Amino acid sequence: MTALRKARKQNNADVIAAQCSRVLLGLRKHTGETQAQVAKRLRMTESMISRLESGTHVPSLKTLCRIADAFDRELEIAFHEHEHTHADGTRHSHPHHHLDPDHRHTHGDKK
């Protein structure tokens, strides 16, 4: 494994489950619904909603699509990368976890 690969944040099912958990909980709280109400709307069990919200279950792509549709949201999967220009005028793109110590940039506002 290269040093760069070791240094960058790894994609991990637990991390992704936790991210999905925060989003689902936020969506449910925003609508003021109970887990039972969301479960009924998504045609899932209340225990599945609980597991999704607690981050103990990694949702399938099909489940993520159902959640996005139910909350009238667009599901977007991003393999983060950005393009920038160095002081010498060279331009390139690379993943966000780039470890160049001279690399400085700002990202746009998060939605």
N, C-alpha and C positions, 0 to 999 in steps of 0.2 A: 504494500500500500504506500503510495507516495506521501510525502510530508504535507503537500497541499490537501490531499484527500483526508488525511488524519486531522488536519487543522480545521477544515470546514465542518459546519454542522451537518450531521448525517440525517437523511430522511429516515424516519422511524415511525412505525405504526402507532406507538403510544403517543408520540408528539402529535401526530395527525388526528388521532382520536380525541386528544385534549383540545385541539383547535376546533374540531367539529362540535365538541361538547359545549364550548363557550359560545359558539355561534347559535346553536340550537337553543340553548338556555336564554340567550339574549333575545332571540326572535319570539320565543314563547312568553317571556316577561313583557316584551313590547306589546304583544296582543292581549296580555292579561289572562291568558288561558291557563288552565290546569294541565298537568300531564295527561290526565284522563281525556280532556277535551281534544288535546293535540293528537293523542293516540287514536281517538275515534276518527278525527279528520284525515289522518294519514293511513287509516286502516291497519294499525299496528296495535300491539298490546301496550298497556301502560308500563309494564316492566321493561319493554324494549326502549321506550322513551326514557325511562329512568336510567337504563344502562348507557344509552347514547349521551344523555346529559352528564352522567358521572364520568364519562370517558373510559368506561370499562369494555366498551364494544366498538370495534372499528367498523364504521358503516360502509356498506358496499356502494359502488357507483350508482346502482339502481336506487338505493335508499337515499343517497344524497340528492338525486334528481327528484324523488318524491317530496323530500323536505323543501327543496327550492321551489318546486311548483306549488306546494301547499301554502307557502308564504309569499308567493308571487315574486320570487327572486330569481336572478340568473345565476346558474352554477358556473363558476369559472375555475379552471385549473391552470395554474401558472408555474412554469419552470423559470423562476426569476432570472432575468438577465438585463443588462442595461448597456448603453453605448455612451462613450465619453471621449473627450479630446484631451490629450496631454499637452503640456506647455510647448512642446516642440511641434505641435500641429498634427501629430499622428492620431488617428481615430480608430477605435476598436470597440468590440462588445465582449462581455464576459459575464459569468455568473456573479450575483451579488456578494458572494462570500470570497471575493478576490482579496488576496492578502498583500498586495503591493503597498508598501509603507508610504510611497509618494502619492498614492491615489486618494484624491479628495473629490467628493461630489455630494450633491444633495438630491434627495428624492422628492417627487411631487407630493402633494397632500394625499394622505390615505383617505380612501372613501369610507 
